[in-house]
Every structure is written in C-alpha cells, then in structure tokens.
C-alpha cells in the first residue's frame, strides 16, 4: 500500500472548508467542508487520477515524503489492487491479451 500513498496538503479555502492538492499528482485537486470530508474527497479524486494514468499508459510517480502538516493518503483498496496489477504488467511487459491467456479467460 505504501507504494501508492501520496502526501496531500490541505489549505483553508476562502469560502470555508479545505482545498486538497498533491505535489506528486498535480491533477489531484478537490475540496471538502472539514478535514475528514476533504480527505475522503481526495481519496475519491485520487481514484480518478489513477484511472486516468492507467488509461493514458502513464507511469505512477514515486511518492514524495510528507512535509510538515501534510497527510499520507492512498486511493481505495480496489484502486490500489488495480494499480499494483497495472505496474506489474508494465514492468514485466505483459499485455492484456497475455494476462487473459494466463488466467484462462477468453
């Protein structure tokens, strides 16, 4: 899971609540009314960013160390599982067709 945990920053929003950003995933920007709400929204946004990276066949950036005041956050467990498979397939050069054959799926 640590491979997919990224540091996110919560900044107070002018209208109230918090804006959430991630240095390593610049596409991730969201907000929430309180800290818990903002972090939940960030996990959902991270899910979308991961999906976009996989669709575009991008590599995931290595997570930076959290700075003071930042929170470590991972996407939902299902997304982590998909991302781990995606990374393993890219590293081994396995295509979707090859994986399907290995799994006995047509």
DAUR-V676323 format. One record per run of one state. SS is the DSSP state (h for helix, s for strand, l for the rest). FROM is the first residue (numbers start at 1). LEN is the number of residues. If there is no record, write none. Layout:
BEGIN
ss=SS from=FROM len=LEN
ss=SS from=FROM len=LEN
END
This chain:
BEGIN
ss=l from=1 len=1
ss=h from=2 len=3
ss=s from=5 len=8
ss=l from=13 len=5
ss=s from=18 len=5
ss=l from=23 len=6
ss=s from=29 len=4
ss=l from=33 len=2
ss=h from=35 len=22
ss=l from=57 len=14
ss=s from=71 len=4
ss=l from=75 len=2
ss=h from=77 len=16
ss=l from=93 len=3
ss=h from=96 len=8
ss=l from=104 len=3
END
